[in-house]
C-alpha cells in the first residue's frame, strides 16, 4: 500500500511541477559563446567604418577576407543596429574568427559591436 501511495504522490508532484513550469517564460536562448567578453550594452562611442577598418579589419581579417576593404561588403554581413543577429559579430564573438589567430579582445569586440549598433 505504501508503494501505491508513494507512486500516486510522485505523479501528482510531477504534474504540479510541470504545470507551474509552463507558466514560466524563459528568455531566448543565445548560442553558446566561447568568448565571454561580449559587451553587456553598447557604449556611447560612435565607431565609423574607417575606424573599424583601420583598427581591426585590416590587421585581423584582410589576409583571408579581401572584401573587408569595402563597407558595402561588410554591410552585407551585418544587421544594422543588431550585433547579436549579425554574421560578422557572431563569428568574432564566438571565437570562430579570425581563423588561426587569437580571439578578439574585449576592446576589439566593443569596436565591432558599437559599429553595428551605430548603423
C-alpha positions in Angstrom: 0.0 0.0 0.0 2.9 2.4 0.8 4.2 1.8 -2.7 0.9 2.9 -4.3 0.7 5.9 -2.1 4.3 7.0 -3.0 3.7 6.3 -6.7 0.5 8.4 -6.6 2.2 11.2 -4.7 5.1 11.2 -7.2 2.8 11.5 -10.2 0.8 14.4 -8.6 4.1 16.2 -7.7 5.3 15.9 -11.3 2.1 17.3 -12.6 2.3 20.3 -10.3 5.9 21.0 -11.3 5.0 20.6 -15.0 2.0 23.0 -14.6 4.0 25.6 -12.7 6.9 25.5 -15.1 4.7 26.0 -18.1 3.8 29.4 -16.7 7.4 30.4 -16.6 8.5 32.3 -19.7 12.1 31.5 -20.5 14.3 34.1 -22.0 15.5 33.4 -25.6 18.4 31.0 -25.7 21.6 32.5 -27.1 24.0 30.3 -28.9 26.9 29.3 -26.7 29.9 31.5 -26.9 33.4 30.5 -26.1 34.3 34.2 -25.7 32.6 35.8 -22.7 33.8 39.3 -23.4 30.7 40.4 -25.3 29.7 43.9 -24.3 26.7 43.9 -22.0 25.4 47.1 -23.6 26.7 49.5 -26.2 28.9 52.3 -25.1 28.5 55.9 -26.3 31.5 55.7 -28.6 30.5 56.1 -32.2 32.5 53.9 -34.5 33.0 54.7 -38.2 33.8 52.2 -40.9 37.2 53.8 -41.3 38.0 53.4 -37.6 36.8 49.7 -37.7 38.8 49.0 -40.9 42.0 50.7 -39.7 41.9 49.4 -36.1 40.7 45.9 -36.7 39.7 44.6 -40.1 43.0 45.3 -42.0 45.1 43.7 -39.3 42.9 40.7 -38.3 40.7 39.9 -41.4 42.4 41.1 -44.6 44.7 38.1 -45.0 41.7 35.8 -45.6 38.9 38.2 -46.4 39.8 40.8 -49.1 36.2 42.1 -49.0 36.8 43.9 -45.7 38.2 46.9 -47.5 34.7 47.8 -48.7 32.0 49.0 -46.4 29.3 47.7 -48.8 30.7 44.2 -48.5 30.9 44.5 -44.7 27.3 45.7 -44.6 26.2 42.5 -46.3 27.2 40.6 -43.2 25.5 42.8 -40.6 22.0 43.6 -39.4 22.1 47.4 -38.7 21.6 48.1 -35.0 21.6 44.3 -34.1 25.1 42.9 -33.4 23.7 39.7 -32.0 21.9 39.0 -35.2 24.9 40.0 -37.4 27.0 37.3 -39.0 30.2 39.4 -38.6 29.7 39.9 -34.8 28.6 36.4 -34.2 31.7 34.9 -35.8 34.1 37.1 -33.9 32.2 36.8 -30.6 32.1 33.0 -30.8 35.9 32.8 -31.4 35.4 31.2 -34.8 37.1 34.2 -36.4 39.8 35.0 -37.0 40.9 31.6 -38.1 44.4 30.7 -36.9 44.6 33.9 -34.8 43.8 34.8 -31.2 40.2 35.6 -30.4 39.4 39.3 -30.3 40.0 41.3 -27.1 37.1 42.9 -25.3 38.1 46.3 -26.8 38.1 44.8 -30.3 34.7 43.2 -29.7 33.4 46.5 -28.4 34.6 48.1 -31.6 32.6 45.7 -33.8 29.6 45.8 -31.5 29.4 49.6 -31.5 30.0 49.9 -35.2 26.9 47.7 -35.8 24.8 49.5 -33.2 25.6 52.8 -34.8 24.4 51.7 -38.3 
